[in-house]
Amino acid sequence: MRRALNARKITGTIGYIADIPPAGMAADEQGVEDYYRAQFSLAPIVLDQRAERYDWAIADFRGTPPGKRLPDEWRVVEDSGNGVLLLEKASR
């Protein structure tokens, strides 16, 4: 995923979309762990669960097929496997 971000010169803060909605993340131990692992592996890029604020996002759909969780305004740009996707806002 880092190569995909670097190739597109994506820096700063981007969105993070996961199987668990942001409101339920704190109550889901595995969800929190997945978020921090993603954040750690992509630093210095910052992942924000309020993905709608950004043009780019990382999706972490390990437990849900992307089609069931992917919001309509996003399109898949890169698939790193295991449910990890680089997304771009379709309206961009």
ROLUM-899597 format. One record per residue (C-alpha): x, y, z. Coordinates in steps of 0.001 Angstrom, whole numbers, plus 500000, padded with zeros to 6 digits. Layout:
% residues N
- X/Y/Z
...
This chain:
% residues 92
- 500000/500000/500000
- 502879/502350/500744
- 504101/502011/497135
- 500615/502862/495841
- 500473/505970/498046
- 503978/507071/497082
- 503311/506529/493360
- 500360/508906/493599
- 502280/511374/495817
- 499646/511048/498545
- 500807/512605/501825
- 499305/514070/504972
- 496007/512769/506293
- 493697/510398/504428
- 490535/508541/505381
- 490221/505110/506949
- 487168/502909/506325
- 486816/499547/508044
- 484378/496726/508661
- 483381/498445/511885
- 481788/501905/511688
- 483722/504624/513562
- 481099/504811/516329
- 481629/501126/517183
- 485400/501003/516777
- 486290/501633/520439
- 484193/498647/521531
- 485837/496259/519060
- 489294/495158/520202
- 490264/493630/516844
- 489043/496725/514999
- 491176/498988/517166
- 494179/496732/516652
- 493681/496722/512865
- 493432/500526/512833
- 496640/501015/514827
- 498538/498477/512734
- 497478/500277/509563
- 498404/503643/511072
- 501797/502367/512207
- 502640/500767/508865
- 501721/503880/506839
- 503255/506570/509070
- 503902/509457/508531
- 500552/509374/506694
- 497745/509869/509217
- 494551/507796/508975
- 491291/509499/509965
- 488082/507515/510456
- 486091/510491/509164
- 486930/509443/505610
- 484279/511643/504003
- 486558/514643/504642
- 489254/513396/502254
- 489769/512555/498582
- 491747/509388/499422
- 491152/506587/501925
- 492433/503205/502977
- 489773/500516/503320
- 490338/497582/505652
- 487571/495083/504878
- 488996/491876/506308
- 485633/490537/507463
- 483261/491998/504891
- 483304/491815/501079
- 484106/495335/499753
- 480873/495555/497778
- 478822/495317/500975
- 480693/498059/502836
- 482156/500376/500174
- 480311/503715/500185
- 478928/504777/496786
- 481118/507873/496500
- 484352/505836/496545
- 486084/503783/493866
- 488840/501201/494273
- 492176/502375/492853
- 494460/499666/494246
- 493790/496268/495833
- 496610/495110/498104
- 494856/491864/498962
- 493368/490625/502232
- 490641/493291/502061
- 493038/496257/502067
- 492168/498785/499360
- 493237/502252/498304
- 490133/504298/497545
- 489591/507576/495739
- 486453/509674/495864
- 484608/509057/492614
- 483627/512718/492350
- 487270/513797/492304
